[in-house]
Amino acid sequence: MCGAEPINCFPMLVNILSNTFLRLFNSTARIRVWSEPFYSIQSPEVRSDIFFICLSYMLILAAGLPPHFAVSSMEDYKVKSMH
């Protein structure tokens, strides 16, 4: 009834308890609960496109970090600051 992910267990528990209380009060109604917390992508092409966009973004960020540290240390050298 409950998947391995804990985020899916709580809605299932609420569903079981709610339907149990409804049966105790002789009601014919039922409550349905579903949970899809993350948008799932079915198409593998879209998934690979998103992966390559994120990878290129991370590479651009990684390329910009070393100059940032170099400029920071050069400014410290100009001001003659000590750590």
Phi, psi and omega in degrees: 000327184241132180286180182286337181280130181292340181289338178270343184288321183296313177299325178292321178295318178297319179297315181296314180295318180296316180291329176294316178294323177295321178293325179296327180266018176056042178263149178264354180284154177228149178252131176250133180235134174224153184223124172222082188291334182241140179292123181262137180257122183273330185278125179291334178294317179294320179298316179291326177296316179296321179298315182289328175294315178294321179296316179294323177297317179294323178294321177295318177296318180294328179288335182271347183287313181301318176297327178299315180291324180294318179295321180297316180289329177292322177294321176296323180292321180294321182279347182062043178274151179239147181282000000 
